[in-house]
Amino acid sequence: METFFKKRGPFDINLLLKKTHYSEKIKIKKTLVKNISTLENAKQGDITFLENKKYINDLILTQASFCLIKENFLNDVSLKNTVLVKSQNPLLDFISIAKYFYPDADNDICDFKLNQKYKSYKNKFNSLIDKSVKIGKNFSIGINSTLKKNVIIGNNVKIGSNCVISNSIIEDNVIINDGSIIGKIGYGFKVINNKLNFIPHIGCVKIQKNAYIGSCCTIDRGSFSNTVIGERTMLDNQVHIAHNVKIGSSCFIAGQVGIAGSSIIGNNCMIGGQSGVSGHLKIGDNVSIGGNSGVLKNIPSNKKVMGYPAVEIKKFIKKNLA
C-alpha cells in the first residue's frame, strides 16, 4: 500500500497495548512493531486485527507478528508466527494504535505551499498546485482547481475546473472533469472511550491509466489500504466511491451510483444509475447491475441483477410481471 503520511515508530508492543482501551493487558516479550496493516497485506513485524469472522482465512494466511482478536474467535485458529492478543473491540484498539503510528492521517488539514514551477497556472487560471505535487508531460488544468499535498500525476492528464485533489496517484491519460473531489478522508469514525475519533486514512487514491472521472464525483482515499480505480474504467457524473473500494478495469458506472467502503468490483462490470453497493462486498467479473438497484450481498461473475435487494434479472422480471 502506498501512503504519503509520515510514519512514527517502531514501537514496543507493550507500549502500543497500553494505548488501547479494550485489549487484554498482558506482558509480552519486548518486540518492536514496525507498522499497522490489514490481515491480507501485513508483513512480519506488523500488527493487524480481526473483527469479522468472514476474514478468518485471511488471518490464517497473514504474515503479521501480532493480531488483535475477539476471544470467541481464538478457538478457530492456531498460529505459530502470529501472537493473538484478546480484545473486546479489536477495531477500536487498532484505530488507537494506528493514530499513534500516523498522527496526521485522521484529518484533511491543508498545509499548502505554492509550487513555483507551476506558478503560471495560478496567474492564468487561478489554479493552485502544492510544492509536493509531481506532474508529467502534456498536463492541462481548468479554472479554480487545487492540487493539494501528495499528488503524483502521469503524462497526458487533463483536470477540469473547480476540482480538489490530494493524496492521489493519477496515471497516464486520465481525464477528471469539473467539480470532482479526490483523495479526501473517508466517512469513518468511532466512539472510543466516550470520545468521537476519526479513523486514520493512511492510504491514497490510485487512478490507473486511461480512466475517466465525470463531473462532481467524490473518491475517498483509503483507510488501511488504497482506493483503486482500474484502467479504462469510466465514472459518470455524481458518483461516490468510498474508502478502500477497488474497481477493476473497463467498468462503466452511471450517474449517482454510490459504492460503500471496502467493496471490490471486478473487471468489465456495468452499474446502472442511482444504484448502491453496500460495504465489504465482492462483485465478480462481467457483472451487470440494473439502474436503481440495491446490492446487499456478494455477486459471482457473469451475473445480471436488478432490484432492491438486487436479484438475478430473470427473477426480477418474473416478480414484477406477476
GUDREN-250346 format. One record per residue: x, y, z of N, C-alpha, C, O in turn; residue in one letter. Coordinates in steps of 0.2 Angstrom, whole numbers, padded with zeros to 4 digits, always signed. Layout:
residues N
XYZXYZXYZXYZA;...
END
This chain:
residues 322
+0004-0006+0000+0000+0000+0000+0004+0006+0000+0009+0007+0004M;+0003+0011-0004+0006+0017-0004+0003+0022+0001-0003+0022+0002E;+0007+0026+0004+0005+0031+0009+0009+0037+0008+0015+0036+0008T;+0006+0043+0009+0010+0049+0009+0011+0052+0016+0014+0057+0017F;+0008+0048+0021+0009+0051+0028+0015+0048+0031+0017+0042+0031F;+0018+0053+0035+0024+0051+0039+0022+0046+0045+0018+0047+0049K;+0026+0041+0045+0025+0035+0050+0030+0036+0056+0036+0038+0055K;+0027+0036+0062+0032+0035+0068+0033+0028+0069+0031+0024+0066R;+0038+0027+0074+0040+0020+0076+0046+0018+0073+0050+0022+0070G;+0048+0012+0075+0044+0006+0078+0043+0007+0085+0047+0011+0088P;+0038+0004+0088+0037+0004+0095+0036-0003+0098+0035-0008+0095F;+0038-0003+0104+0037-0009+0108+0030-0011+0109+0026-0007+0110D;+0028-0017+0108+0022-0020+0108+0018-0018+0114+0012-0017+0114I;+0022-0019+0120+0019-0017+0126+0017-0010+0127+0012-0008+0130N;+0021-0005+0124+0019+0002+0124+0012+0003+0120+0008+0006+0122L;+0012-0001+0114+0006+0000+0110+0000-0003+0114-0006+0001+0113L;+0000-0008+0117-0006-0011+0121-0008-0006+0126-0014-0006+0128L;-0003-0002+0129-0005+0002+0134-0010+0008+0131-0013+0011+0135K;-0009+0009+0124-0013+0014+0121-0020+0012+0120-0024+0016+0118K;-0021+0006+0120-0028+0003+0119-0033+0003+0125-0030+0005+0130T;-0039+0002+0123-0044+0003+0129-0048-0004+0130-0050-0005+0136H;-0047-0009+0125-0051-0015+0126-0047-0021+0126-0050-0027+0127Y;-0041-0021+0125-0037-0027+0124-0034-0029+0131-0034-0025+0136S;-0033-0036+0131-0030-0039+0137-0023-0036+0139-0019-0036+0134E;-0022-0033+0145-0016-0030+0146-0011-0036+0149-0010-0036+0155K;-0008-0039+0144-0003-0045+0146+0004-0042+0144+0005-0037+0140I;+0008-0045+0147+0015-0043+0146+0018-0048+0141+0018-0054+0142K;+0021-0045+0136+0024-0049+0130+0031-0047+0130+0033-0042+0131I;+0035-0052+0128+0042-0051+0127+0043-0045+0122+0040-0045+0117K;+0048-0041+0124+0049-0035+0121+0050-0036+0113+0055-0040+0111K;+0046-0034+0109+0046-0034+0102+0044-0028+0099+0039-0025+0101T;+0048-0025+0094+0047-0019+0091+0042-0020+0085+0043-0025+0081L;+0036-0017+0085+0031-0017+0080+0033-0011+0075+0034-0006+0076V;+0033-0013+0068+0036-0009+0063+0030-0005+0060+0031+0001+0058K;+0024-0008+0060+0019-0004+0056+0012-0007+0058+0012-0013+0061N;+0007-0004+0055+0000-0007+0056-0002-0009+0049+0001-0007+0044I;-0006-0014+0048-0008-0016+0041-0015-0020+0042-0017-0022+0047S;-0018-0022+0036-0023-0026+0036-0021-0033+0036-0015-0035+0035T;-0025-0038+0037-0023-0045+0038-0020-0047+0031-0014-0051+0031L;-0023-0046+0026-0020-0048+0019-0014-0045+0017-0010-0048+0014E;-0012-0039+0019-0006-0035+0017-0001-0035+0022+0005-0033+0021N;-0002-0038+0028+0003-0037+0033+0010-0041+0032+0010-0046+0029A;+0015-0038+0035+0022-0041+0034+0024-0043+0041+0021-0041+0046K;+0029-0047+0041+0032-0048+0048+0034-0042+0051+0037-0038+0048Q;+0032-0041+0058+0034-0035+0061+0028-0030+0062+0028-0025+0065G;+0022-0032+0058+0016-0028+0058+0011-0030+0063+0012-0036+0066D;+0007-0026+0065+0001-0028+0069-0005-0027+0065-0006-0022+0061I;-0010-0031+0066-0016-0031+0062-0022-0032+0067-0021-0033+0073T;-0028-0034+0064-0034-0035+0069-0039-0040+0065-0039-0040+0059F;-0043-0043+0069-0048-0047+0066-0055-0045+0070-0055-0047+0076L;-0060-0042+0066-0066-0040+0069-0072-0045+0067-0077-0046+0070E;-0071-0047+0060-0077-0051+0057-0074-0058+0055-0069-0059+0052N;-0078-0063+0057-0076-0070+0056-0076-0071+0048-0072-0076+0047K;-0079-0067+0044-0078-0069+0037-0071-0068+0034-0070-0070+0029K;-0067-0065+0038-0060-0064+0036-0055-0069+0040-0049-0068+0040Y;-0058-0074+0043-0054-0079+0047-0048-0082+0042-0043-0084+0045I;-0050-0083+0036-0045-0086+0031-0039-0082+0030-0033-0084+0029N;-0040-0075+0030-0035-0070+0029-0031-0070+0035-0024-0069+0035D;-0033-0072+0041-0029-0072+0047-0025-0078+0047-0019-0078+0049L;-0027-0084+0044-0023-0090+0044-0017-0089+0039-0012-0092+0041I;-0018-0085+0034-0013-0083+0029-0008-0077+0031-0003-0076+0028L;-0010-0073+0036-0007-0067+0037+0000-0068+0039+0002-0073+0042T;+0005-0063+0038+0012-0063+0040+0013-0059+0046+0018-0058+0048Q;+0007-0056+0048+0008-0051+0054+0011-0054+0060+0010-0060+0061A;+0015-0050+0064+0018-0053+0070+0013-0053+0076+0013-0057+0080S;+0008-0048+0076+0003-0048+0081-0004-0046+0078-0005-0043+0073F;-0009-0049+0081-0016-0048+0079-0021-0047+0085-0021-0051+0089C;-0024-0041+0085-0030-0040+0090-0036-0044+0088-0038-0044+0082L;-0039-0048+0092-0044-0053+0090-0049-0054+0096-0047-0054+0102I;-0055-0055+0094-0060-0056+0099-0059-0063+0102-0057-0068+0099K;-0061-0064+0109-0059-0070+0112-0063-0076+0109-0060-0082+0109E;-0069-0075+0107-0073-0080+0104-0071-0083+0097-0073-0088+0095N;-0066-0080+0094-0063-0082+0088-0056-0086+0089-0054-0089+0085F;-0054-0086+0095-0047-0089+0097-0047-0097+0095-0042-0100+0093L;-0053-0100+0096-0053-0107+0095-0054-0109+0088-0053-0115+0086N;-0054-0104+0083-0055-0105+0076-0048-0106+0073-0048-0108+0067D;-0043-0103+0076-0036-0103+0073-0031-0105+0078-0031-0105+0084V;-0025-0108+0075-0019-0109+0079-0014-0107+0074-0012-0111+0069S;-0010-0102+0077-0005-0099+0073+0002-0100+0076+0002-0099+0082L;+0007-0101+0072+0014-0101+0075+0017-0095+0075+0021-0093+0080K;+0017-0091+0070+0021-0085+0069+0017-0078+0071+0020-0073+0070N;+0011-0079+0073+0007-0073+0075+0004-0073+0082+0001-0078+0084T;+0006-0068+0086+0004-0068+0093-0003-0065+0093-0004-0059+0090V;-0008-0069+0095-0015-0066+0096-0016-0063+0102-0015-0066+0108L;-0019-0057+0102-0020-0053+0108-0027-0052+0109-0031-0049+0104V;-0030-0054+0114-0038-0054+0115-0040-0046+0116-0036-0042+0120K;-0045-0045+0113-0048-0038+0114-0056-0038+0113-0058-0042+0109S;-0059-0034+0117-0066-0034+0117-0069-0030+0111-0074-0031+0108Q;-0064-0026+0108-0066-0022+0102-0060-0021+0098-0056-0016+0099N;-0058-0026+0094-0051-0026+0090-0051-0020+0086-0045-0017+0085P;-0056-0018+0082-0056-0012+0078-0054-0006+0081-0050-0002+0079L;-0058-0005+0087-0056+0002+0091-0049+0002+0093-0046+0007+0093L;-0047-0004+0096-0040-0004+0098-0035-0003+0092-0030+0000+0093D;-0036-0006+0087-0032-0005+0081-0032+0002+0079-0027+0005+0077F;-0038+0006+0079-0038+0013+0077-0034+0017+0082-0030+0021+0080I;-0034+0015+0088-0030+0019+0093-0022+0018+0092-0018+0023+0092S;-0020+0012+0090-0013+0011+0088-0012+0014+0081-0006+0017+0081I;-0016+0014+0077-0015+0017+0070-0014+0025+0071-0009+0028+0068A;-0018+0028+0076-0017+0035+0077-0010+0037+0080-0007+0042+0079K;-0007+0032+0084-0001+0033+0087+0005+0032+0081+0010+0036+0082Y;+0004+0028+0076+0009+0027+0071+0008+0033+0066+0013+0036+0064F;+0002+0035+0065+0001+0040+0059-0004+0046+0062-0010+0046+0061Y;-0001+0050+0066-0005+0055+0070-0008+0060+0065-0013+0064+0068P;-0006+0061+0059-0008+0066+0055-0013+0064+0050-0016+0067+0045D;-0015+0057+0050-0019+0054+0045-0026+0054+0046-0030+0051+0042A;-0029+0057+0051-0036+0057+0053-0039+0064+0052-0044+0065+0055D;-0036+0068+0047-0039+0074+0046-0037+0076+0039-0033+0073+0035N;-0040+0082+0036-0038+0085+0030-0036+0092+0030-0037+0096+0026D;-0032+0093+0036-0029+0100+0036-0025+0102+0030-0021+0098+0028I;-0026+0108+0028-0022+0110+0022-0016+0114+0024-0016+0120+0026C;-0010+0110+0023-0004+0114+0024-0001+0115+0017+0002+0110+0014D;-0002+0121+0014-0001+0122+0007+0005+0127+0006+0005+0132+0009F;+0009+0125+0001+0015+0129-0001+0015+0129-0009+0015+0124-0012K;+0014+0135-0011+0014+0135-0019+0020+0133-0022+0025+0134-0020L;+0019+0129-0027+0024+0126-0031+0026+0131-0037+0022+0133-0041N;+0032+0134-0036+0034+0140-0040+0035+0138-0047+0034+0142-0052Q;+0036+0131-0048+0037+0128-0055+0031+0129-0059+0031+0130-0065K;+0025+0129-0056+0018+0129-0059+0015+0135-0057+0008+0135-0057Y;+0018+0141-0056+0015+0147-0054+0011+0150-0059+0006+0154-0058K;+0013+0148-0066+0009+0151-0071+0001+0149-0071-0003+0152-0074S;+0000+0143-0069-0007+0141-0068-0011+0145-0063-0017+0146-0064Y;-0008+0147-0058-0011+0152-0053-0012+0159-0057-0018+0161-0056K;-0007+0161-0060-0008+0168-0064-0013+0167-0069-0017+0172-0070N;-0014+0162-0073-0018+0161-0079-0025+0159-0077-0030+0161-0080K;-0025+0154-0073-0032+0150-0071-0034+0151-0064-0040+0148-0062F;-0030+0154-0060-0032+0154-0053-0032+0147-0050-0036+0146-0045N;-0028+0142-0053-0027+0135-0050-0021+0135-0046-0016+0137-0049S;-0021+0132-0041-0016+0131-0036-0013+0124-0036-0016+0119-0035L;-0006+0124-0036-0003+0117-0036+0002+0118-0030+0007+0122-0030I;+0002+0113-0025+0006+0112-0020+0014+0110-0022+0015+0107-0027D;+0018+0112-0017+0025+0111-0019+0027+0104-0019+0032+0102-0023K;+0023+0099-0016+0024+0092-0016+0022+0089-0022+0024+0083-0023S;+0018+0092-0026+0015+0089-0032+0020+0087-0038+0024+0092-0039V;+0020+0081-0041+0024+0080-0046+0019+0079-0052+0014+0075-0052K;+0021+0082-0058+0017+0082-0064+0021+0079-0070+0027+0082-0071I;+0018+0075-0074+0021+0073-0080+0020+0077-0086+0019+0083-0085G;+0021+0075-0092+0021+0079-0098+0014+0080-0101+0009+0076-0099K;+0013+0085-0104+0007+0087-0108+0001+0087-0103-0004+0084-0104N;+0001+0091-0098-0004+0092-0092-0008+0098-0094-0005+0103-0096F;-0014+0097-0092-0019+0103-0093-0023+0103-0087-0025+0098-0084S;-0025+0109-0085-0030+0110-0079-0034+0116-0080-0032+0121-0083I;-0040+0116-0077-0045+0121-0078-0045+0127-0073-0039+0128-0071G;-0050+0130-0072-0050+0136-0068-0052+0134-0061-0056+0130-0060I;-0049+0138-0056-0050+0137-0049-0050+0130-0046-0053+0128-0041N;-0045+0126-0049-0044+0119-0046-0038+0120-0041-0034+0124-0042S;-0037+0115-0037-0032+0115-0032-0029+0108-0031-0033+0103-0030T;-0023+0107-0033-0019+0101-0031-0015+0102-0025-0010+0105-0024L;-0018+0099-0020-0015+0099-0013-0009+0095-0012-0007+0092-0017K;-0008+0093-0006-0002+0089-0004-0002+0082-0007-0008+0079-0007K;+0003+0079-0009+0004+0072-0010+0000+0070-0016-0005+0066-0016N;+0002+0073-0022-0002+0071-0028+0004+0069-0033+0009+0073-0034V;+0003+0064-0037+0008+0062-0042+0004+0061-0048-0001+0057-0048I;+0006+0064-0054+0002+0064-0060+0006+0062-0066+0012+0064-0066I;+0004+0057-0070+0007+0055-0075+0007+0059-0081+0006+0065-0081G;+0008+0056-0087+0008+0060-0094+0001+0061-0096-0004+0056-0095N;-0001+0066-0100-0007+0067-0104-0013+0067-0099-0018+0064-0101N;-0012+0070-0093-0018+0070-0089-0022+0077-0090-0018+0082-0090V;-0028+0077-0090-0032+0083-0090-0037+0083-0084-0041+0079-0083K;-0036+0089-0081-0041+0090-0075-0045+0096-0076-0042+0102-0078I;-0051+0096-0075-0056+0101-0076-0056+0107-0071-0051+0108-0067G;-0061+0111-0071-0061+0117-0066-0064+0115-0060-0068+0110-0059S;-0063+0119-0054-0066+0118-0048-0065+0111-0045-0069+0108-0041N;-0059+0108-0046-0058+0101-0044-0053+0102-0038-0049+0107-0037C;-0053+0098-0033-0049+0097-0027-0046+0090-0027-0050+0086-0026V;-0039+0090-0027-0036+0083-0027-0031+0083-0022-0026+0088-0022I;-0030+0078-0018-0025+0077-0013-0024+0069-0013-0028+0065-0014S;-0018+0067-0010-0016+0060-0008-0018+0056-0013-0022+0051-0012N;-0016+0057-0020-0018+0053-0025-0012+0052-0030-0008+0056-0031S;-0013+0046-0033-0008+0044-0039-0012+0043-0045-0017+0039-0046I;-0011+0048-0050-0015+0048-0056-0011+0046-0062-0006+0050-0064I;-0012+0041-0065-0008+0038-0070-0010+0041-0077-0014+0046-0078E;-0006+0039-0082-0006+0042-0089-0013+0042-0092-0017+0038-0091D;-0015+0047-0096-0021+0048-0100-0027+0048-0096-0032+0046-0099N;-0027+0050-0090-0033+0051-0086-0037+0057-0087-0033+0062-0088V;-0043+0057-0087-0047+0063-0088-0051+0064-0081-0055+0059-0080I;-0051+0070-0078-0055+0071-0072-0059+0078-0074-0056+0083-0075I;-0066+0077-0074-0070+0083-0075-0071+0088-0070-0070+0086-0064N;-0075+0093-0071-0076+0099-0067-0079+0096-0060-0084+0092-0060D;-0077+0099-0055-0080+0099-0048-0079+0092-0044-0082+0091-0039G;-0074+0088-0047-0073+0082-0043-0068+0083-0037-0064+0087-0038S;-0070+0079-0032-0065+0079-0026-0062+0072-0025-0066+0067-0024I;-0056+0072-0025-0052+0066-0025-0047+0066-0019-0043+0070-0019I;-0047+0061-0015-0042+0060-0010-0043+0062-0003-0039+0062+0001G;-0049+0064-0002-0051+0067+0004-0052+0061+0009-0052+0055+0007K;-0052+0063+0016-0053+0057+0021-0060+0054+0020-0065+0058+0018I;-0061+0048+0021-0067+0044+0020-0071+0045+0026-0070+0048+0031G;-0078+0043+0026-0083+0043+0031-0082+0038+0036-0085+0033+0035Y;-0077+0038+0040-0076+0033+0045-0074+0036+0052-0069+0040+0053G;-0078+0035+0057-0077+0037+0064-0080+0032+0069-0085+0029+0067F;-0077+0032+0075-0079+0028+0080-0079+0032+0087-0075+0036+0088K;-0083+0030+0091-0083+0032+0098-0078+0028+0102-0080+0022+0103V;-0073+0031+0105-0068+0027+0109-0067+0031+0115-0065+0036+0116I;-0069+0027+0121-0068+0030+0127-0072+0036+0128-0070+0041+0131N;-0079+0036+0125-0083+0041+0125-0081+0048+0121-0084+0053+0123N;-0077+0047+0117-0074+0052+0113-0075+0050+0105-0073+0045+0103K;-0077+0055+0101-0078+0053+0094-0071+0054+0091-0067+0059+0091L;-0069+0049+0087-0062+0048+0084-0063+0047+0076-0067+0042+0075N;-0060+0051+0072-0060+0049+0065-0055+0043+0064-0049+0043+0067F;-0056+0039+0060-0052+0033+0058-0046+0036+0054-0047+0039+0049I;-0040+0035+0056-0034+0037+0051-0035+0034+0044-0036+0028+0043P;-0034+0038+0039-0034+0036+0032-0027+0037+0030-0026+0042+0027H;-0023+0032+0030-0016+0032+0028-0015+0030+0021-0010+0031+0018I;-0020+0028+0018-0020+0026+0011-0021+0032+0006-0021+0037+0008G;-0021+0030-0001-0022+0035-0006-0027+0033-0011-0030+0028-0010C;-0028+0037-0016-0032+0035-0022-0027+0034-0027-0023+0038-0029V;-0028+0028-0031-0025+0027-0037-0029+0026-0043-0034+0022-0043K;-0028+0031-0047-0032+0031-0053-0028+0028-0059-0023+0032-0061I;-0029+0022-0062-0025+0019-0067-0026+0022-0074-0031+0026-0075Q;-0022+0020-0078-0021+0023-0085-0028+0023-0089-0032+0018-0088K;-0029+0028-0092-0035+0029-0097-0042+0029-0093-0047+0028-0097N;-0042+0030-0087-0048+0030-0083-0051+0037-0085-0048+0042-0086A;-0058+0038-0084-0062+0044-0085-0066+0045-0078-0070+0041-0076Y;-0065+0051-0076-0069+0053-0070-0074+0059-0072-0071+0064-0074I;-0080+0058-0071-0085+0063-0073-0085+0069-0068-0081+0069-0064G;-0090+0073-0069-0090+0079-0065-0094+0078-0059-0098+0073-0058S;-0091+0082-0054-0094+0081-0047-0094+0074-0044-0099+0072-0040C;-0089+0070-0045-0088+0064-0042-0084+0065-0036-0080+0070-0035C;-0085+0061-0031-0081+0061-0025-0077+0054-0024-0081+0049-0023T;-0071+0054-0023-0067+0047-0022-0063+0048-0016-0058+0052-0016I;-0065+0044-0011-0061+0045-0004-0055+0041-0004-0055+0035-0007D;-0050+0043-0001-0044+0039+0000-0045+0033+0005-0050+0033+0008R;-0040+0028+0004-0041+0023+0008-0039+0024+0016-0036+0028+0017G;-0042+0020+0020-0040+0020+0027-0034+0016+0028-0029+0019+0029S;-0035+0009+0028-0029+0005+0029-0027+0001+0023-0023-0004+0023F;-0030+0003+0017-0027+0001+0011-0029+0006+0006-0032+0011+0008S;-0027+0006-0001-0029+0011-0006-0036+0010-0009-0039+0005-0009N;-0038+0016-0011-0044+0016-0015-0042+0015-0023-0037+0019-0024T;-0044+0011-0027-0042+0010-0033-0047+0010-0039-0052+0007-0038V;-0046+0014-0044-0050+0014-0050-0046+0011-0056-0041+0014-0057I;-0048+0006-0059-0044+0002-0063-0044+0005-0070-0047+0010-0072G;-0039+0003-0074-0038+0005-0081-0044+0005-0085-0048+0000-0085E;-0045+0011-0089-0051+0011-0094-0058+0011-0090-0063+0010-0094R;-0058+0012-0084-0064+0012-0081-0067+0019-0081-0064+0024-0080T;-0074+0020-0082-0077+0026-0084-0082+0027-0078-0087+0024-0077M;-0082+0033-0075-0087+0035-0070-0091+0041-0073-0088+0046-0075L;-0097+0040-0072-0102+0046-0075-0102+0051-0069-0098+0051-0064D;-0106+0056-0070-0106+0062-0065-0109+0060-0059-0113+0055-0059N;-0107+0063-0053-0110+0062-0047-0110+0055-0044-0115+0053-0041Q;-0104+0052-0045-0103+0045-0042-0099+0046-0036-0094+0050-0036V;-0100+0042-0031-0096+0042-0025-0093+0035-0024-0097+0030-0023H;-0087+0036-0023-0083+0030-0022-0080+0030-0015-0076+0035-0014I;-0082+0026-0010-0080+0027-0003-0073+0024-0002-0070+0021-0006A;-0070+0024+0004-0063+0022+0006-0062+0015+0005-0067+0011+0006H;-0056+0013+0002-0054+0006+0001-0058+0002-0004-0056-0004-0005N;-0062+0006-0008-0065+0002-0014-0060+0001-0019-0056+0005-0020V;-0061-0005-0022-0056-0007-0028-0061-0009-0034-0065-0013-0033K;-0060-0005-0039-0064-0006-0045-0059-0008-0051-0054-0005-0052I;-0061-0014-0054-0056-0017-0059-0056-0013-0065-0058-0007-0065G;-0054-0016-0071-0053-0012-0077-0059-0013-0081-0063-0017-0081S;-0060-0008-0086-0065-0007-0091-0072-0008-0088-0077-0012-0090S;-0073-0005-0082-0080-0004-0079-0083+0002-0081-0080+0007-0082C;-0090+0002-0081-0094+0008-0083-0099+0009-0078-0104+0005-0077F;-0099+0015-0074-0103+0016-0068-0107+0023-0070-0104+0028-0070I;-0113+0022-0070-0118+0028-0072-0119+0032-0066-0117+0031-0060A;-0122+0038-0068-0123+0043-0063-0126+0042-0056-0131+0037-0056G;-0124+0045-0051-0127+0044-0044-0127+0038-0041-0130+0036-0037Q;-0122+0034-0044-0120+0027-0040-0116+0029-0034-0112+0033-0034V;-0117+0025-0029-0113+0025-0023-0111+0018-0021-0114+0013-0021G;-0104+0018-0020-0101+0011-0018-0098+0012-0011-0093+0016-0010I;-0101+0008-0006-0098+0009+0001-0092+0006+0002-0089+0002-0002A;-0089+0008+0008-0082+0006+0009-0080-0001+0009-0084-0006+0011G;-0074-0002+0006-0070-0009+0006-0074-0014+0001-0072-0020+0002S;-0078-0012-0003-0081-0017-0008-0076-0017-0014-0073-0012-0016S;-0076-0023-0017-0072-0024-0023-0076-0026-0029-0080-0030-0029I;-0075-0022-0034-0079-0023-0040-0074-0026-0045-0068-0024-0046I;-0076-0031-0049-0071-0035-0054-0070-0031-0060-0072-0025-0060G;-0068-0034-0065-0067-0031-0072-0073-0032-0076-0078-0036-0075N;-0074-0027-0081-0079-0027-0086-0086-0027-0083-0091-0031-0085N;-0087-0023-0077-0094-0023-0074-0097-0017-0076-0094-0012-0078C;-0104-0017-0076-0108-0011-0078-0113-0010-0072-0116-0015-0070M;-0113-0004-0070-0118-0002-0064-0122+0004-0066-0120+0009-0068I;-0129+0002-0066-0134+0007-0069-0135+0013-0064-0133+0012-0058G;-0138+0018-0066-0138+0025-0062-0142+0024-0056-0147+0020-0056G;-0140+0028-0051-0144+0028-0044-0144+0021-0041-0148+0020-0037Q;-0139+0017-0042-0138+0011-0039-0134+0012-0033-0129+0016-0033S;-0134+0007-0028-0130+0007-0022-0127+0000-0021-0131-0005-0021G;-0121+0000-0019-0117-0006-0017-0115-0006-0010-0111-0001-0008V;-0118-0010-0005-0116-0010+0002-0108-0011+0003-0105-0013-0002S;-0106-0010+0009-0099-0011+0010-0097-0018+0011-0101-0022+0013G;-0090-0019+0010-0087-0026+0011-0090-0031+0007-0090-0037+0009H;-0092-0030+0001-0094-0035-0004-0089-0036-0009-0085-0032-0010L;-0090-0042-0013-0086-0044-0018-0091-0045-0024-0095-0049-0024K;-0090-0041-0029-0093-0041-0036-0089-0044-0041-0083-0042-0042I;-0090-0050-0044-0086-0053-0049-0085-0050-0055-0087-0044-0056G;-0082-0053-0060-0081-0050-0067-0087-0051-0071-0091-0055-0070D;-0088-0046-0076-0093-0046-0081-0100-0046-0078-0105-0050-0080N;-0101-0042-0072-0107-0042-0069-0111-0035-0071-0108-0030-0072V;-0117-0036-0072-0121-0030-0074-0127-0029-0069-0130-0034-0067S;-0127-0023-0066-0132-0021-0061-0136-0016-0064-0134-0010-0066I;-0143-0017-0064-0148-0013-0067-0148-0006-0063-0147-0006-0057G;-0151-0001-0066-0152+0005-0063-0157+0005-0057-0161+0001-0057G;-0156+0009-0052-0160+0009-0046-0160+0003-0042-0164+0001-0038N;-0154-0001-0042-0154-0007-0038-0150-0006-0032-0146-0001-0031S;-0151-0010-0027-0148-0010-0021-0144-0017-0020-0148-0022-0018G;-0138-0017-0020-0134-0023-0019-0132-0024-0012-0128-0020-0009V;-0134-0030-0009-0133-0031-0002-0129-0037+0000-0127-0038+0005L;-0127-0041-0005-0123-0047-0004-0119-0048-0010-0120-0045-0016K;-0114-0052-0010-0109-0054-0015-0112-0056-0021-0118-0059-0021N;-0109-0054-0027-0112-0056-0034-0106-0060-0037-0101-0057-0038I;-0107-0066-0039-0102-0070-0043-0102-0067-0050-0106-0064-0052P;-0096-0069-0053-0095-0067-0060-0101-0069-0065-0104-0074-0064S;-0101-0065-0070-0106-0066-0076-0113-0066-0074-0117-0070-0077N;-0115-0062-0069-0122-0062-0067-0125-0055-0069-0121-0050-0070K;-0132-0055-0071-0135-0049-0072-0141-0048-0066-0145-0053-0065K;-0140-0043-0062-0145-0042-0057-0149-0035-0057-0146-0031-0061V;-0154-0035-0053-0158-0029-0053-0163-0029-0047-0164-0034-0045M;-0165-0023-0045-0170-0023-0040-0167-0021-0033-0161-0021-0032G;-0171-0021-0028-0169-0020-0021-0173-0025-0017-0179-0024-0016Y;-0169-0029-0013-0162-0031-0014-0161-0034-0021-0166-0037-0024P;-0155-0033-0024-0154-0035-0031-0154-0043-0031-0151-0046-0027A;-0158-0045-0037-0158-0052-0038-0157-0053-0045-0156-0048-0049V;-0156-0059-0047-0155-0061-0054-0160-0058-0059-0166-0058-0057E;-0158-0056-0065-0163-0052-0069-0169-0056-0070-0175-0053-0071I;-0169-0062-0071-0175-0066-0073-0179-0066-0067-0186-0066-0068K;-0177-0067-0061-0181-0067-0055-0185-0060-0054-0190-0060-0053K;-0181-0055-0056-0184-0048-0055-0189-0047-0060-0195-0044-0058F;-0188-0049-0067-0193-0048-0072-0200-0052-0070-0205-0050-0071I;-0199-0059-0068-0204-0063-0066-0208-0060-0060-0214-0060-0061K;-0205-0057-0055-0208-0055-0049-0212-0049-0051-0218-0048-0049K;-0210-0044-0056-0213-0038-0057-0218-0038-0063-0222-0034-0064N;-0218-0044-0066-0223-0045-0071-0229-0049-0068-0234-0050-0072L;-0228-0052-0062-0233-0056-0059-0239-0052-0058-0244-0055-0055A;
END
